Amino acid sequence: MEVCGGQTHNLVKYGILSLLPKAIHLIHGPGCPVCVTSLQRIDQAVELAERGVILCSYGDMLRVPGSRKSLLEAKAGGADVRMFYSPLEALRIARENPRREVVFFAVGFETTAPANGLAVAHAAREGVTNFSLLSAHVRVPPAMEALLADPECRIDGFLAAGHVCTVMGYEEYEPLAARHGLPIVVTGFEPLDLLQGILQLVGLLEEGRAAVENAYGRVVRREGNPQARALLAKIFAKVDREWRGMGTIPGSGLDLRPEWREFDASRKFVLDSGESREGSGCQAGRILKGVLKPPQCPLFGKECTPSTPQGAPMVSSEGACAAYFHFWAGAVDDAPAEPTAAHP
């Protein structure tokens, strides 16, 4: 299983799945933070936007359906929803609009969390009190643990996300590999990176070694980025987090520490914490766990398309459904996605 939506996208786009021997079966994990953001968090972001705050977000999040509507639909209804590429842009908007509350919808794995933490540190230093984060940050290793514990999942090894490991390193993967007896290879995103990662992972499987190897050495170090990790530890605390389609995973989220509560939108505003329900028929949860491939969802390419998405994996540029919709030709990777006797 590859644990990165960017890797999934390129595996499909460049036809790598169809080039591999049939004995090598790649399944796509929950590697897109936009896709795994819970319905409840999206509903809360919509609620904030409709209550009059300036709601800032990365572009992919705008079209992801909540249980009632998406942020884009809220914007069409008059809410002040703005798309940015950096939380520092949202902080600038807060400076320019001191009489309005500005909330940045902070989505991402450990890759984007340092920049969002830095925005909070800047806001505190400058005394910008009308800026806050609605954190939906998630962590990769606990999700891998949850997948290995899921009886539906059958995984022999992981291709770890190179950009996450650029920040966090891969030390915390070593006990996971030892505990579950399976190999993990840190892998990049270009076609040759992916092929190198697959080659090293197959080598470890053939040798029967439950080790962690780094196939992305030009970017990743075992210890990661010490400065970024120190910033994360200062600003964020690990919390339980609900993942869309996967339920609540212990220790898989990052929320602002109590000492930064004035910048935490979930504490600053009273938000609806009621139950949010997924629409019927969407198989996003099983696709995110790698139990199904996108074409096996009955809605794929019919009711669910990029212009009429029924689930987050069809919206995000890193979502598996979007990748298959744009690049799958029907003959790519025709091995079964669900466990069978031939694929235990």
Summary of the structure (lengths in Angstrom):
residues: 344
radius of gyration: 19.9
end to end distance: 14.3
largest distance: 62.9
contacts: 1202
relative contact order: 0.17
helix: 42%
strand: 18%
